[in-house]
Amino acid sequence: MINKFKNCIFLALLICFISCEFLDVSKETAEDLTLEEVFTNADYARRWHAGLFNCITEYSSTGKAQQYDGFSGVWVTMSGETTISGAGFNEMISGFTASTAPFHRWQRLYQIIRDANIFLDNIVPLGGISDRQQLTELDVQRMKAEAKFLIAYSYFSLFELYGPIPILKEAIDPEQSELDFERASVDETIQYIDELLAEVIKSDDLPKTLISNPNSSGNNKYRLSEMVRPTLTAVLALRAKLWVYAASPLFNGEYSESLQVENNDGKKLFSSRDPSKWVKAKTCLEDLFAHCDNYGHKLFTVTDQDGNIDPHASLYELFQNYNDEILWATGKSYWNGPAMEQNTNPRDLYVGYGYLGVSQQSVDAFFMENGLTIDDQNSGYNEDGFVEVVNPMNEDWRVDKNVFSMYSNREPRFYASVGYQGKSWHIQPPGRPDYTLGFAIGEGSSNEASDNPRTGYLPVKFKNRQILFTGDYLKNWARPSILFRLADFYLYYAEVCNEIDPTDPKIIEFLDKVRERAGIPGYHQLAEEGVKDIIGDQILQRDMIRKERKNELFLEGQYFFDERRWLTIDHDPDHSQKVIYGMNMNGHNNENIGESNSFYTRTIVEKRAWRRAMYLYPIPQGEIQKSNLLIQNPLW
């Protein structure tokens, strides 16, 4: 939907917040229109409304084929889940200052917030019943509710990156002399976003859900055309996510440096710890789940002929079509089209560039098939030799020979997400029945060319397994870019319940729901079998919930924000971004494991800059310099 309007609407409606031209709708069609002319024409008014959707972040996009900005292409790599060939991700290797930080959301989102307020002030029903572009009263009510939601979403997107920010409750005339605004506090920011969402919920002007038949699934035209438009489901999900963030350590009094930040008048921007925010988050999550139960949202699963969950099919198909686990999505996905398929293909497989790598830390984070971590006693994990490994992604479930034992007996999410040395492709290439991935010296995706993954791994999550860039094979597949999905919120719920009462049985219940779909034993089963018992231990449960989020949401763009709101990067090696490891791509495939000239040796790929200031992104220094009221984030 967003792509459809790109040629119709002038995306930069304001050149900057302090100094700008009078608002135009579209340079191509209406360069000299006034606001009155825009909002007395149904077509122009719809285009204005469509432009508001440019506030949406496509979190799961990654790679140099996209424009790097705060809305796409960066958060997966910024988190250390992936690397990029060439010089790597310089913004994290060299660090950045408040003046040079590159991936901002500030200007665009304040532009869109202003545009949304103008829309709310001016939109009215237009046209008669026979007019093709008629705007009915019901159309206007829904569009106004969507505009309010997008204002709330924009403020949340600012909040998750910068923390508390200025709140502008009406459209500000950029010509007026006083254009200087101080930051609201964390509590004021949260409260304002919450009030906006509550207003949308109360209005009842949005559809309850896009699911027209809870028993159906698929990528039908109705869903494709409507998916980006928010429903009540999306509103309830954003409200729940807002309060999870509000309760998290970064925003809830545990980032010690932030407690000293205050406006010029002495008002504190960050408050001390308030445990009641976890309770509010729990209530909002339960409201969301009750709604999902009523309107057919559930974890997506594929079952076999005996009615058992097939985790491999479930984890693959989850991302290929719009389905009932999705609470909100957009069709604007960089995987739609050949670019990301090719960018994550091995270099020696027809059209493949292979320059996106998966970090060794991400590989190590995935569980074993028995549900244990690689560090757990009796997990069965070893790095001792080479074994046969069945590739469940391959069309024939090919048995790959001579695979490093590090990659054997791992959980289904690992095989669905990571391409490793010796792994066969989804489809065996014509005439190459023994084709497997190779990253060592002399192999097809080695570092002997500039395009290489640097770590000895390729990401394969989201890829369509029918695509092969040769002959009559499928070469394109449109997928939704998922913004909110139910498993994410199940894990939020386990986290919230654990912070309130670690003996709450719902912690393990919701954690195990996600693990069941992933095809690994739940913690109830592990405890009953005497294998591993975390039940009731807040610290152990917290650790496992965080590990589950890392694996379940791998490459979905949430980890960057999770590890910040948890304040874990300084002290928890599982969440460190300071060093990125991979296999030794300067090594050979036929050398002994662990030796300096062997591919099968953990190697430092990147050393990254890190300091505690980076828990919050710096407000653009240019905004600080032209303001008398705007205060910078701590330590910048």
C-alpha positions, 0 to 999 in steps of 0.5 A, a space after each residue: 500500500 505504501 509503495 502504491 502511494 510513493 509516486 502520488 505523495 510528496 514524502 517530505 511534507 516539511 523540509 525541517 521542523 524549524 523552517 519549512 515551506 507551506 505544505 504541499 500534497 504532491 509536487 507531481 500533481 498539486 504543487 501550489 495547492 492550499 490546505 483548503 484545496 487539499 481537503 475539499 478534494 477526496 482524492 488529495 485528502 486520501 493521498 495525504 492520509 496515505 502519506 501518514 503511513 510513512 511513519 512505519 519502521 520495517 524492522 526486519 530489513 537488513 543489508 546494503 541494498 536498502 537505504 540505511 535510515 532509522 526506518 529500515 536496513 539497520 536494526 538487525 545489524 546494529 544488534 550484532 545478529 548479522 554482519 555486512 561484507 566490506 568494511 562492516 557496519 562502521 557506525 558500530 565499529 567506529 562508534 558515533 557522536 550526537 553529531 554523527 549518529 546516522 539512523 534517526 527517526 526524529 525529523 520524519 516522525 515529527 513531520 508526520 505527527 504534524 501532518 496527522 494533526 492537520 488531517 484531523 483538523 481538516 478532514 470532512 466527508 466529501 462527494 456525493 453517493 455517485 462520486 468515485 472518490 467519495 469520502 463517507 462519514 464512515 470513511 472519515 471516522 476510520 481515517 481519523 482513528 487511523 491518524 490518531 493511531 499513527 500519531 501514537 505509533 510515531 511517538 512510540 517509535 521516537 520513545 523506543 529510540 530516544 526515550 522521553 521526547 517533546 509532545 506536540 498535541 496540535 499542528 504547530 504553524 511553522 511560521 510562528 516565532 516560538 518553535 522551541 519545545 522541551 522534552 516531556 518526562 518518561 511518564 508524561 510521554 507514556 501517558 500521552 501515547 496511552 491516552 491516544 490509544 485509549 481514545 481510538 479504542 473507545 471510538 470503535 471506529 476501526 475494524 476489530 481484525 482483518 481476519 474474516 474467517 478464523 478458520 481460513 489462512 493465506 495471502 488473499 487479496 483482501 488481506 494484502 490490500 488492507 494489512 497495513 491499515 491498523 485494526 483494534 488488534 494493532 491498537 491493543 498490541 501497541 498499547 501492551 508493548 508501550 507498557 512493557 517498555 515503560 516497565 522495563 529497566 531502561 525506562 523504569 528507573 534502573 538506568 542510573 545516569 538517566 535519573 540526573 537528566 532534567 529540563 532547564 526548569 529542574 523537571 526530572 525526565 526519568 523517574 525512579 523505579 515503579 513496579 506497578 508499571 509491570 502490573 499495568 503491562 500485564 493488564 494490557 497484555 491480557 486485554 490483547 489476548 482476550 481480544 485475540 481469543 474472540 477474533 481468531 488470532 492464534 499461534 500459526 501452526 502446520 499439523 501433520 496427518 496425525 494432528 501433531 504440530 510440524 515445527 519445520 513447516 510451521 516456522 517456514 510458512 509463518 513468514 510466507 503468507 498473511 496468517 492468523 498469528 499476525 496482529 499487524 503487518 505491512 506489504 512493504 517488505 524488502 524481501 518482496 522482490 529478488 533483492 534480499 533473496 539474492 543478497 542472502 544467496 551463496 555467491 556460487 548459486 546462480 544469482 547470489 551476492 552472499 554478503 550478509 553474515 550471521 554472528 557466531 553468538 546468534 548461532 550459539 544462542 539457538 537451543 539443542 533439539 532437546 530444549 537445552 542450551 549448548 552450555 547446559 549439562 547433558 545437552 549433547 552439544 559438542 564440537 568434536 568432529 563431523 557427522 551426518 545432518 538431515 536438512 529439514 529445509 531441503 525439498 527432499 530432507 537431504 542428509 548432508 555428510 561431513 557437517 561440523 558437529 556444532 550444527 547437529 541436533 539443534 532446534 528447528 529454528 536454527 535450521 530455519 534461520 541459518 545457512 552453515 558450512 556443508 548445508 544443502 540448499 532448499 532446492 538442489 541445483 540442476 546438475 549439482 546433486 551434491 551442492 552444499 554451502 561453502 565458506 572456507 578458502 577455495 569454496 563458493 562463498 569464500 572471502 576471496 571476493 569482496 561479497 562474502 558474509 564474513 562470519 561463515 554463515 548466511 541468514 536463511 529466515 524469510 527466504 522462499 524455498 521455491 525460489 531458484 534464479 534459473 530456468 522455470 523456477 519461481 523467482 519472486 514471492 510477496 511476503 508480509 513484513 510482520 510488525 506485531 505477531 502473537 508469539 512476541 506478545 506471549 513472550 512479553 507476557 512471560 517476562 511481565 509475569 516473572 517480574 511481578 510474581 516468579 511463581 505465577 504458572 502463566 510464566 511457564 505456560 506462555 513460554 512453553 506455548 512458543 517452545 511447543 510450536 518451535 518443536 522443542 520440549 517445554 520447561 514443564 516437561 524438562 522439569 518432570 523428566 528431571 533434566 532442567 528445572 527453572 520453574 519459580 526461580 526468577 533469575 533463571 526464568 528471566 534468563 530463559 525468557 530472554 534467550 527465547 526472545 532472541 531465538 524466536 525473534 531472530 532477524 525480526 529487528 527486536 533484539 536491538 531494542 530488547 537488549 537496551 531496555 533490559 540494560 544487559 549489554 554491559 555485563 551479560 556476555 549473551 547480550 554483548 555487542 562489543 565483539 562479533 565472532 564467526 568461523 575462520 573464513 581465512 581457514 581451510 575446510 580440510 584442516 583440524 578443528 580449532 587450529 589457526 588454519 582451520 575454517 572450524 575455529 571461532 574468530 573475531 570478525 568485528 570489534 565494536 564501539 560500546 559505551 553506556 550512552 548507547 542505551 539511548 540514541 542521541 537526539 540529533 545534535 542539530 536540534 539541540 543546538 538550535 533549541 534553548 529548551 531541548 536537553 540531550 540524553 545522558 552521557 552524550 
